[in-house]
Amino acid sequence: MINKILKEIDNATDIAIFAHINADADALGSSIAFKLYLESLGKNVAICIDEPIHKNFDFLNIVKHININKLNKYDLAICLDCPNVKRFGSQIRYYYRCKRSINIDHHIDNENYAKVNYVNSKMSSTCSILYAMFKKIGCDITNEMATCLYAGIVGDTGRFKYNTTSNDLTSGANLLKLGADIDAINYNLFSRMSINEFKLLQLALSKTQFLFENKVACIFLTIQDLINSNCEIQDTHFLIDYLMNIDSVKLAVVLSQEKHDECKVSVRSKDEYSAQNVAKYFGGGGHIKASGCRIFNEFDKAINDMKNALEIEVNRCKEL
C-alpha cells in the first residue's frame, strides 16, 4: 500500500491535504508533518482545513501552514485522519477539484472513499501511521515534523491513556530523540488555559449532572453560557477530562449549543462502555473510548435525545 501512495505522490505536482472539521492534534499534526515531507520532495502543497482552529495549536505554526496558497485544481488529494468526506466541512469544494485521492486514517468507521485507501484501525492515531511510514521509506524527520507527529500521538492517546500500544511509546521516545518539543506539546495540549476558559470551567462544573447511579456525567452548555464566559465553542475541548477523572463515571458527555438547532457533543468512556456507540446514535463517530457528534435539534430536545442514547448504552452494559 505504501508503494501505491508513493507512486501517486510521484505523479503529482500540486497536492491538497485535507483533515476533519474541529481539527485536533492528530489532524493538524499529521497534515503539517505530511506537508513538510511533500515539500521536501519539491511538491506544491496546500492544507485545507476548516477554521477556526483553537489557539492552543498555534505552537504548530498554524498560520504558516494552514489555508494558504490554495489553487483552483490539484493533481492529488491526501486525506488524513478523516473517516468520510462530509467531515471536510466547507473544504469539500477543494476536494472535488482534485484528480486523484489518497485516504490515510485509523478510524474504524472509515468509509474507504478515496482511490487509494490506507486505513489501519489498530493504530492509535494517524500520526502513528505516518511515523511508521516515514521510518519505513527512510524519510528524514525534521524537528518540526517530530513535534507534529508526537503531538498527534500524545493527543489521540490522551498522554498515553487511551488506545495506547507499545509502538506508541516507542514512537514517542524516538520522536523525542528527533527533536519533538515535549514542553510546548504538554503545555499547549494539556495545561494552557485562559482566564475566560477558567471562568467557563467554573460555570461548567457547577452545571454538571450525574445520571444512572453516577455512572454518567454530563455538562450541558447554552450559547448564552459561552457568551457569559466570553468563550467560543472550541474552548470547551478540555472540560470532559474533568468528568472522566471521577472514579464512578463510566460515560462522560459535554454538549454545547452552537446554534439554535445544533449542538456539538464530545463523549468519553471507560471500561466496557462505548463512547463510539453513543456518538453513532447521532451519526457521529471516532474511537471506542473517545468520540464526537452533532445533534441537530433545539437545546432542550438535544439534551433529551442524548440522555436517551446514554440510557441505551448503560442498559447494554448491564446485560454484559
Secondary structure, 3 states (H helix, E strand, C coil): CHHHHHHHHHCCCEEEEECCCCCCHHHHHHHHHHHHHHHHCCCEEEEECCCCCCHHHHHHCHHHHECCCCCCCEEEEEEECCCCHHHHHHHHHHHCCEEEEEEEECCCCCCCCCCEEEECCCCCCHHHHHHHHHHHHCCCCCHHHHHHHHHHHHHHCCCCCCCCCHHHHHHHHHHHHCCCCHHHHHHHHHCCCCHHHHHHHHHHHHCCEEECCCCEEEEEECHHHHHHCCCCHHHHCCHHHHHHCCCCCCEEEEEEEEECCEEEEEEEECCCCCHHHHHHCCCCEECCCEEEEEECCCHHHHHHHHHHHHHHHHHHHHCC
